[in-house]
């Protein structure tokens, strides 16, 4: 049997989009006293062996993954549709409850509103990038412009 050094090895670089996967792999490497590469190799081997033990060919496995991905895409699209409906219902409720005033057309008010919406979207995007909610921090932003004070009166 040839030594490990005599065997030709392939070099593969992997990028993890999910930080939890990387942490799990690092934990497994530490627990088994393995290098990260060896732990990744064993995890991949286990995944491939699992499918081979069921008598599945690689094409069967690929088709099964494609079916699961298709089902996931359909359920995601359905969930997104529900969220859009909820947003429309919320907007409709707000527009019915909040009467329109001449002050609503004030350019300063409109600009301040757009700035607040942009901050909200930036906060949501940063939370999504970090993978979840962040603790609520006290609001240290400056007071709202005068245009909001006018609209509140």
N, C-alpha and C positions, 0 to 999 in steps of 0.2 A: 504494500500500500504506500503510495507516495506521501511524502510529508506535506504539511500544509503550505510550507514555503515553496515547494516544487509545483504546486497546483497554480494554474493561472486564475487570477481573481479579476472580477469586473468591478469597476468603480462607478458608483451611482450617487448622485447628489439629490437629496430629498428636501423639499420645502414644506413645512407644516403651516397650514392656514389656521388650524385649530390649536391654540397653545396647550389645551388639555391633552392632546395626543402626544405632544412632545414631553410634557411632564410625566405622563404615564410611562412612556418609553424610558425616560431617565430613571424613574423609580424602579422599573423592571431591571434595568442595567445595574443599578446599585444593589438591588436585592440579590441578583445572581452573580455579583462581582464580575460583570462583563463590561467590555467597552460598549459605547453607544452603538457603534456599527454592528457588533456581534448581536446585541439585543434586538436591533432592527431586523437583522437577517433571520434570527430565530422566530421573531413574530411573523415575518412574511412566510417563512417555511411552514409554520403552524397553520396559517390561513390557507396556504395552498394544499397542505396535507389534508386538512379538514374536507376540502372539496373533492380531493382525489379519493379519499376513503369512502365517499358516497358514490363513487363510480362516475362522477361527472367529468366531462372533458372540459378543457379551458373554454371552448366555445359555449358549452352549456352554462358555465359559470358567468360568462360575459352576458349571455342572453338574460339570465336571471337578474343580474345586476341592472341591466337596461330596463327590465320590467319594473323592478323596484324603484328605479330612478323615475320612470314614467309615472308610476303611481304617486310618488312623492311630488312630482311637478304638478299633477292634477290636483292633489289636495292643497298644495300651496296656492295654486291659482284660485281654488274655491275659497280658501281662507282670506286671500287678498280681496276677493269680491265682497265678502262679508264685511271686511274692514272698510272698504270704500262705501258700502251702503250705510254703515254706522256713521262714517264721517259726514255723509250727505244728510242723514237724519239729524245729526248734531248741529250742522250748519243751518238747516231749515228751522230747527227749534230756536237757535240763537237769533236768526233774522226775524222770526215771528215775535219773540219776546222783547227784542231791543228795537225801539223805534228809531227811525232815521231822522237826523237833525241836519240843519244847514252846516253846523260846525263839523259834521262828518266829512265834508268835502274840503276842509281846510288843508292846504298843501303841507303845512308843518305837521299836522296830525297824521296825514297819510304817510309822510316820510318817517315819522317816529314809529308808526305802526309797522311799516316795512322793516325798519331796523330791529324792532322787537321780534318780528317773525324770523328774520335771518338769524338772530341770536338763538332763538328757540331751535331752529333747524340745525344750527351748528352744535348745540348741546346734545341734541338727539343723535346726530351723526357721531360725535365723539363717544357717547355712551355705547352705541352699537359697535364701534371699532374696538372698544375695551371689552365687549362681550357681556354687558349687563348694566345694571343700575349703579349709580354712584351715590354715596351718602349726600343728603341735602345739606348744602352749605348756606350759611347766612348770606343774604343778598347784600353785596358791598358795592353794587352799581350806584352811580349818581342818581339823584332825583330825576323823575320823568320830566320831559320838557313841558313848558307851560301849555302847549296845545292839549295835552291829556287832562290837565287840570280844568281847562275850559270845557272839555267834553263831559267831564264828570259832574259839572254844575247843573 
